[in-house]
Amino acid sequence: MTNPWHSVSPGNEVPHIVNAIIEIPKGCRAKYELDKESGLLKLDRVLYSSVYYPANYGFIPQSYCDDHDPLDILVLSQVDCVPMCIIEAKVIGVMQMIDGGEADDKIIAVAANDMSVNHINDISELPPHFIEEMRHFFEEYKTLERKTVKVEEFQDKAKAEEIIKKSFEDYRKIFKQS
């Protein structure tokens, strides 16, 4: 069995368009995450709060971050994508946050093959209310677990691409890939 974190290509147009592997569909309360050893999805928990993921949520393959996980990505689309689906995702920005005292960046992207959103080129083009919905979700979804998440700021496409490049460099260092 192959592990999607290590065996799936991050894409041919990185850091502008990346492959995103979806763990959690938009509108879901289940917190699925990749089991790093087996490559399968496991149910980590059902969210304690009555909130739902505001976008398809997953990770970028062959990336590595300070939280010892692949780089997280939120992919906006008009459809809820099934878990383990690979989506070509056009990077438009990043949400920088602190989760349990650790930096935990979330790349924001649009589904490159979804005509309803692929015209968006930068996070500044998103409706302000949607930005506030994302902020609210991530600041509240762990409250009933008595955990603190602080969304620091939303940054543009250039900052997101810089973070993606660093995550690939860190992956190569950790996993000794060329």
Backbone as JSON, one array per atom type, in Angstrom:
{
  "sequence": "MTNPWHSVSPGNEVPHIVNAIIEIPKGCRAKYELDKESGLLKLDRVLYSSVYYPANYGFIPQSYCDDHDPLDILVLSQVDCVPMCIIEAKVIGVMQMIDGGEADDKIIAVAANDMSVNHINDISELPPHFIEEMRHFFEEYKTLERKTVKVEEFQDKAKAEEIIKKSFEDYRKIFKQS",
  "N": [[0.85, -1.18, 0.0], [0.53, 2.2, -0.79], [1.51, 5.37, 0.59], [-0.28, 8.29, 0.68], [0.8, 10.76, 1.5], [3.5, 10.58, 0.98], [3.71, 9.38, -1.56], [2.17, 10.62, -3.53], [2.35, 13.05, -6.06], [3.14, 16.5, -5.55], [2.3, 18.11, -7.58], [2.53, 19.7, -10.86], [2.79, 22.4, -11.19], [3.66, 23.76, -8.95], [4.6, 26.47, -6.82], [2.1, 27.52, -7.43], [-0.2, 26.14, -8.34], [-1.31, 23.35, -6.66], [-1.42, 19.86, -5.8], [-4.01, 18.8, -3.78], [-4.87, 16.7, -1.16], [-7.81, 15.55, -0.04], [-9.08, 15.3, 3.19], [-11.29, 15.87, 4.76], [-14.59, 16.54, 3.92], [-16.24, 19.56, 2.84], [-18.61, 20.98, 5.06], [-18.74, 18.98, 6.95], [-18.72, 17.32, 10.17], [-17.05, 15.46, 11.15], [-13.74, 14.78, 12.15], [-11.45, 13.77, 10.24], [-8.25, 12.31, 9.72], [-5.07, 11.79, 8.17], [-3.56, 8.72, 8.74], [-0.36, 8.52, 9.53], [1.39, 6.38, 9.36], [0.1, 4.14, 8.06], [-1.16, 5.31, 5.87], [-3.86, 5.39, 5.53], [-7.13, 6.84, 6.13], [-8.17, 8.01, 9.3], [-10.7, 8.24, 11.83], [-10.39, 10.87, 13.78], [-11.87, 12.33, 15.65], [-15.26, 13.29, 16.44], [-16.31, 16.53, 15.95], [-16.52, 18.53, 18.84], [-18.03, 20.78, 19.08], [-20.97, 22.31, 17.66], [-20.37, 22.81, 14.82], [-19.27, 23.12, 11.41], [-16.98, 22.07, 8.87], [-15.84, 24.71, 6.84], [-14.93, 24.52, 4.26], [-13.54, 22.24, 1.82], [-11.11, 20.18, 3.27], [-7.71, 19.4, 3.72], [-4.48, 18.14, 2.89], [-1.23, 19.0, 1.55], [0.65, 16.94, -0.46], [3.95, 15.6, 0.15], [4.93, 17.66, 1.7], [6.0, 19.41, 4.67], [5.64, 20.51, 8.01], [6.1, 22.66, 10.92], [4.48, 21.5, 12.86], [4.84, 18.84, 12.6], [3.4, 17.57, 10.65], [1.96, 17.15, 7.32], [1.52, 20.08, 5.21], [-1.4, 21.92, 5.76], [-4.44, 22.45, 3.89], [-7.14, 24.37, 2.67], [-9.71, 23.96, 0.44], [-11.66, 25.72, -1.66], [-14.77, 25.17, -3.17], [-17.69, 24.54, -5.16], [-18.7, 22.1, -4.59], [-18.88, 19.36, -2.26], [-16.16, 17.48, -1.54], [-15.13, 14.07, -1.76], [-13.45, 12.17, 0.81], [-9.95, 11.54, 0.44], [-9.78, 12.28, -2.16], [-8.01, 13.69, -4.86], [-7.32, 16.97, -5.57], [-6.71, 19.45, -7.94], [-5.46, 22.4, -6.91], [-5.71, 25.85, -6.9], [-3.66, 28.15, -5.5], [-4.48, 30.79, -3.32], [-4.05, 32.21, -1.01], [-3.28, 32.42, 2.55], [-4.12, 31.33, 5.82], [-2.95, 32.23, 8.81], [-2.32, 30.76, 11.87], [-2.35, 29.97, 15.42], [-2.23, 27.04, 17.11], [-2.77, 25.43, 19.98], [-0.44, 26.59, 20.95], [1.4, 26.22, 18.9], [2.56, 27.14, 15.62], [0.35, 26.9, 12.89], [-0.26, 26.88, 9.91], [-2.72, 27.39, 7.36], [-3.21, 26.8, 4.11], [-5.03, 28.55, 1.67], [-7.09, 27.83, -1.01], [-8.52, 27.52, -4.33], [-10.58, 25.26, -6.12], [-9.11, 24.22, -9.01], [-10.4, 23.15, -11.2], [-13.04, 23.89, -11.02], [-15.39, 25.81, -12.25], [-16.91, 27.68, -10.92], [-15.37, 28.91, -9.01], [-12.73, 29.14, -9.87], [-11.89, 31.47, -11.06], [-10.99, 33.16, -9.16], [-8.17, 34.76, -7.9], [-6.72, 35.72, -5.75], [-6.72, 35.92, -2.19], [-7.84, 38.29, -1.35], [-9.98, 38.68, -3.0], [-12.06, 37.22, -2.03], [-15.3, 37.12, -0.45], [-15.7, 39.29, 2.33], [-17.25, 38.3, 4.47], [-17.03, 35.51, 4.22], [-14.35, 35.1, 4.87], [-14.49, 35.81, 7.56], [-16.17, 33.75, 8.44], [-14.46, 31.52, 8.15], [-12.45, 32.24, 9.98], [-13.99, 32.32, 12.34], [-14.85, 29.6, 12.52], [-12.37, 28.18, 12.89], [-11.42, 29.37, 15.21], [-13.32, 28.61, 17.04], [-13.87, 25.81, 16.91], [-12.56, 24.07, 18.64], [-13.19, 24.87, 21.17], [-15.01, 23.67, 23.06], [-13.49, 21.52, 23.72], [-11.78, 22.57, 25.4], [-9.51, 23.76, 24.37], [-7.28, 26.08, 22.83], [-7.33, 28.08, 19.97], [-5.91, 30.45, 17.89], [-6.53, 32.59, 15.36], [-4.33, 34.34, 13.51], [-3.72, 36.05, 11.18], [-4.84, 36.69, 7.81], [-3.16, 36.13, 4.84], [-1.73, 37.08, 1.65], [-1.5, 35.58, -1.69], [1.25, 35.48, -2.42], [2.61, 35.21, 0.04], [1.55, 32.76, 0.85], [2.58, 31.06, -1.14], [5.29, 31.23, -0.56], [5.34, 29.96, 1.96], [4.55, 27.39, 1.17], [6.73, 26.62, -0.48], [8.78, 26.53, 1.47], [7.78, 24.44, 3.05], [8.11, 22.27, 1.34], [10.9, 22.21, 1.12], [11.53, 21.62, 3.8], [10.35, 19.09, 3.99], [11.98, 17.6, 2.24], [14.4, 17.74, 3.65], [13.78, 16.35, 6.05], [12.88, 13.83, 5.17], [14.88, 13.09, 3.52], [14.88, 13.35, 0.7], [15.57, 14.06, -2.74]],
  "CA": [[0.0, 0.0, 0.0], [1.3, 3.45, -0.83], [1.06, 6.41, 1.5], [-0.51, 9.49, -0.14], [1.67, 11.86, 1.92], [4.82, 10.41, 0.38], [3.73, 8.84, -2.92], [1.44, 11.46, -4.49], [3.08, 14.24, -6.48], [2.51, 17.76, -5.16], [1.8, 18.78, -8.77], [3.5, 20.16, -11.86], [2.83, 23.86, -11.24], [3.86, 24.28, -7.59], [3.62, 26.58, -5.74], [0.89, 28.24, -7.87], [-1.26, 25.13, -8.3], [-0.81, 22.17, -5.95], [-2.37, 18.79, -5.54], [-4.5, 18.73, -2.41], [-5.54, 15.45, -0.84], [-8.88, 15.91, 0.88], [-9.38, 14.42, 4.32], [-12.6, 16.21, 5.32], [-15.42, 17.31, 3.0], [-16.94, 20.76, 3.3], [-19.89, 20.72, 5.71], [-18.63, 17.77, 7.77], [-18.34, 17.47, 11.58], [-16.06, 14.43, 11.48], [-12.35, 15.2, 11.96], [-10.64, 12.68, 9.71], [-6.89, 12.71, 9.38], [-4.22, 10.75, 7.61], [-2.72, 7.92, 9.62], [0.94, 8.7, 8.87], [2.07, 5.1, 9.14], [-0.56, 3.27, 7.09], [-1.66, 6.04, 4.71], [-5.32, 5.37, 5.53], [-7.77, 7.88, 6.93], [-8.77, 7.55, 10.55], [-11.56, 9.21, 12.48], [-9.73, 11.4, 14.95], [-12.94, 12.64, 16.59], [-16.36, 14.1, 15.95], [-16.12, 17.84, 16.57], [-17.27, 18.72, 20.07], [-18.93, 21.91, 18.87], [-21.91, 22.14, 16.56], [-19.84, 23.58, 13.7], [-18.98, 22.29, 10.25], [-15.87, 22.59, 8.08], [-16.35, 25.68, 5.86], [-14.38, 24.22, 2.93], [-12.87, 20.94, 1.77], [-9.9, 20.33, 4.09], [-6.78, 18.29, 3.56], [-3.06, 18.45, 2.99], [-0.43, 19.0, 0.33], [1.62, 15.85, -0.36], [5.4, 15.87, 0.14], [5.19, 18.9, 2.44], [6.23, 19.15, 6.1], [5.54, 21.76, 8.78], [6.58, 22.64, 12.3], [3.63, 20.65, 13.7], [5.21, 17.46, 12.24], [2.38, 17.07, 9.72], [1.99, 17.85, 6.03], [0.9, 21.4, 5.19], [-2.85, 21.9, 5.63], [-5.0, 23.27, 2.82], [-8.59, 24.49, 2.53], [-9.99, 24.12, -0.98], [-13.0, 26.21, -1.91], [-15.42, 24.59, -4.33], [-19.14, 24.48, -4.99], [-19.07, 20.73, -4.22], [-18.21, 18.7, -1.15], [-15.33, 16.43, -2.15], [-15.0, 12.86, -0.94], [-12.11, 11.98, 1.37], [-8.86, 10.95, -0.35], [-9.84, 12.83, -3.51], [-6.93, 14.61, -5.21], [-7.86, 18.15, -6.26], [-5.78, 20.49, -8.36], [-5.9, 23.56, -6.14], [-5.02, 27.11, -7.2], [-3.36, 28.82, -4.24], [-4.88, 32.2, -3.33], [-3.68, 32.88, 0.23], [-3.0, 31.58, 3.71], [-4.61, 31.74, 7.13], [-1.92, 31.9, 9.79], [-2.93, 30.61, 13.18], [-1.63, 29.3, 16.49], [-3.07, 25.97, 17.65], [-2.09, 24.81, 21.11], [0.88, 27.19, 21.1], [2.23, 25.97, 17.72], [2.13, 27.69, 14.34], [-0.41, 25.91, 12.12], [-0.75, 27.59, 8.72], [-3.7, 26.74, 6.48], [-3.21, 27.36, 2.77], [-6.37, 28.75, 1.11], [-7.02, 27.62, -2.46], [-9.78, 27.25, -5.03], [-10.48, 24.1, -7.01], [-8.73, 24.71, -10.33], [-11.33, 22.63, -12.2], [-14.4, 24.28, -10.67], [-15.61, 27.1, -12.91], [-17.58, 28.64, -10.05], [-14.4, 29.57, -8.13], [-11.36, 29.2, -10.39], [-11.58, 32.83, -11.51], [-10.44, 33.87, -8.01], [-6.71, 34.69, -7.97], [-6.08, 36.12, -4.49], [-7.64, 35.88, -1.05], [-8.52, 39.6, -1.26], [-11.18, 38.62, -3.83], [-13.12, 36.49, -1.33], [-16.2, 37.98, 0.33], [-15.24, 39.46, 3.72], [-18.0, 37.43, 5.38], [-16.48, 34.16, 4.16], [-13.11, 35.15, 5.67], [-14.91, 35.79, 8.97], [-16.66, 32.39, 8.72], [-13.3, 30.65, 8.35], [-11.85, 32.64, 11.25], [-14.87, 31.87, 13.42], [-14.79, 28.13, 12.63], [-11.11, 27.71, 13.46], [-11.25, 29.86, 16.58], [-14.34, 28.02, 17.92], [-14.14, 24.39, 16.8], [-11.96, 23.32, 19.75], [-13.54, 25.53, 22.43], [-15.59, 22.73, 24.01], [-12.41, 20.6, 24.14], [-10.96, 23.4, 26.28], [-8.27, 24.05, 23.66], [-7.29, 27.43, 22.27], [-6.81, 28.33, 18.62], [-5.94, 31.89, 17.6], [-6.25, 32.96, 13.98], [-3.56, 35.59, 13.56], [-4.06, 36.91, 10.04], [-4.94, 36.12, 6.47], [-2.12, 36.72, 4.0], [-1.96, 36.93, 0.22], [-0.98, 34.46, -2.46], [2.72, 35.47, -2.38], [3.01, 34.65, 1.34], [1.17, 31.34, 0.81], [3.54, 30.34, -1.99], [6.54, 31.19, 0.22], [5.15, 28.91, 2.97], [4.54, 26.11, 0.46], [8.11, 26.31, -0.86], [9.5, 26.14, 2.68], [7.3, 23.12, 3.49], [8.75, 21.27, 0.47], [12.31, 22.14, 1.55], [11.56, 20.91, 5.08], [10.04, 17.69, 3.7], [13.19, 16.99, 1.68], [15.38, 17.61, 4.74], [13.33, 15.33, 7.01], [12.75, 12.52, 4.53], [16.11, 12.9, 2.72], [14.54, 13.22, -0.72], [16.25, 15.08, -3.55]],
  "C": [[0.9, 1.25, 0.0], [0.69, 4.46, 0.14], [0.91, 7.71, 0.7], [0.37, 10.68, 0.25], [2.99, 11.8, 1.16], [4.79, 10.02, -1.1], [2.99, 9.66, -3.96], [2.28, 12.69, -4.8], [2.37, 15.49, -5.96], [1.99, 18.56, -6.36], [2.91, 19.28, -9.67], [3.66, 21.68, -11.9], [3.01, 24.49, -9.86], [4.81, 25.47, -7.64], [2.31, 27.25, -6.14], [-0.35, 27.35, -7.83], [-0.65, 23.88, -7.68], [-1.87, 21.08, -5.96], [-2.73, 18.84, -4.07], [-5.17, 17.37, -2.24], [-6.55, 15.76, 0.26], [-9.04, 14.83, 1.94], [-10.82, 14.61, 4.78], [-13.4, 17.01, 4.29], [-15.99, 18.56, 3.65], [-18.26, 20.34, 3.94], [-19.89, 19.53, 6.66], [-18.28, 18.13, 9.22], [-17.32, 16.43, 12.0], [-14.67, 14.98, 11.2], [-11.57, 13.96, 11.56], [-9.22, 13.2, 9.54], [-6.1, 11.5, 8.92], [-3.48, 10.05, 8.73], [-1.35, 7.87, 8.94], [1.63, 7.38, 8.55], [1.43, 4.29, 8.02], [-0.96, 3.99, 5.8], [-3.17, 6.03, 4.58], [-5.85, 6.56, 6.31], [-8.3, 7.25, 8.2], [-9.68, 8.65, 11.09], [-10.86, 9.63, 13.75], [-10.76, 11.69, 16.04], [-14.11, 13.25, 15.8], [-16.22, 15.43, 16.68], [-17.05, 18.01, 17.76], [-18.32, 19.81, 19.92], [-19.84, 21.65, 17.68], [-21.52, 23.09, 15.42], [-19.41, 22.61, 12.61], [-17.84, 22.91, 9.45], [-16.39, 23.49, 6.96], [-15.86, 25.44, 4.43], [-13.82, 22.8, 2.98], [-11.48, 21.11, 2.41], [-9.0, 19.12, 3.9], [-5.35, 18.75, 3.69], [-2.4, 18.41, 1.61], [0.62, 17.89, 0.47], [3.06, 16.35, -0.47], [5.73, 17.24, 0.71], [5.36, 18.51, 3.91], [6.27, 20.48, 6.83], [6.02, 21.56, 10.2], [5.74, 21.76, 13.22], [3.82, 19.16, 13.4], [4.19, 16.78, 11.33], [2.61, 17.71, 8.36], [1.25, 19.18, 6.15], [-0.59, 21.29, 4.9], [-3.3, 22.82, 4.5], [-6.52, 23.22, 2.89], [-8.86, 24.77, 1.06], [-11.45, 24.51, -1.16], [-13.53, 25.64, -3.22], [-16.92, 24.62, -4.09], [-19.59, 23.09, -4.56], [-18.28, 20.28, -3.0], [-17.45, 17.52, -1.73], [-15.17, 15.25, -1.2], [-13.59, 12.77, -0.37], [-11.21, 11.16, 0.46], [-8.91, 11.34, -1.82], [-8.63, 13.76, -3.7], [-7.54, 15.74, -6.02], [-6.7, 19.03, -6.69], [-6.29, 21.79, -7.76], [-5.05, 24.78, -6.46], [-4.88, 27.9, -5.9], [-3.73, 30.3, -4.35], [-4.48, 32.94, -2.04], [-3.4, 31.88, 1.34], [-3.65, 32.2, 4.95], [-3.55, 31.28, 8.13], [-2.57, 31.85, 11.16], [-2.0, 29.9, 14.15], [-2.61, 28.31, 17.11], [-2.3, 25.28, 18.76], [-0.67, 25.32, 21.28], [1.81, 26.99, 19.92], [1.66, 26.67, 16.49], [1.45, 26.58, 13.54], [-1.06, 26.61, 10.93], [-1.73, 26.73, 7.93], [-3.66, 27.47, 5.14], [-4.67, 27.46, 2.31], [-6.24, 28.66, -0.41], [-8.43, 27.46, -3.01], [-9.55, 26.04, -5.94], [-10.24, 24.59, -8.44], [-9.71, 24.26, -11.42], [-12.79, 22.88, -11.86], [-14.63, 25.7, -11.18], [-16.28, 28.13, -12.01], [-16.6, 29.41, -9.15], [-13.02, 29.79, -8.76], [-10.97, 30.54, -11.01], [-10.94, 33.65, -10.39], [-8.92, 33.66, -8.0], [-6.0, 35.06, -6.68], [-7.14, 36.16, -3.4], [-8.42, 37.19, -0.9], [-9.81, 39.64, -2.09], [-12.33, 37.86, -3.16], [-14.02, 37.47, -0.59], [-15.7, 38.09, 1.78], [-15.96, 38.55, 4.71], [-17.45, 36.01, 5.37], [-15.17, 34.06, 4.95], [-13.47, 35.07, 7.15], [-15.48, 34.43, 9.36], [-15.5, 31.44, 8.98], [-12.63, 30.96, 9.69], [-12.67, 32.1, 12.42], [-14.78, 30.35, 13.61], [-13.52, 27.71, 13.35], [-10.86, 28.24, 14.87], [-12.23, 29.18, 17.55], [-14.37, 26.5, 17.94], [-13.52, 23.54, 17.9], [-12.33, 23.88, 21.12], [-14.07, 24.54, 23.46], [-14.61, 21.62, 24.42], [-11.47, 21.29, 25.12], [-9.55, 23.61, 25.7], [-8.4, 25.41, 22.99], [-6.65, 27.46, 20.89], [-6.96, 29.83, 18.38], [-5.59, 32.09, 16.13], [-5.55, 34.31, 14.02], [-3.93, 36.51, 12.41], [-4.17, 36.09, 8.77], [-3.94, 36.87, 5.61], [-2.39, 36.38, 2.54], [-1.29, 35.7, -0.39], [0.55, 34.36, -2.37], [3.22, 34.85, -1.08], [2.69, 33.15, 1.38], [2.18, 30.54, 0.01], [4.9, 30.22, -1.3], [6.47, 30.07, 1.27], [5.17, 27.52, 2.33], [5.96, 25.7, 0.09], [8.92, 25.84, 0.34], [9.07, 24.74, 3.16], [7.87, 22.0, 2.62], [10.22, 21.1, 0.84], [12.42, 21.34, 2.85], [11.27, 19.42, 4.89], [11.3, 16.98, 3.19], [14.26, 16.78, 2.76], [15.02, 16.45, 5.66], [13.35, 13.94, 6.39], [13.86, 12.22, 3.54], [15.81, 12.6, 1.26], [15.3, 14.3, -1.49], [15.26, 15.98, -4.22]]
}
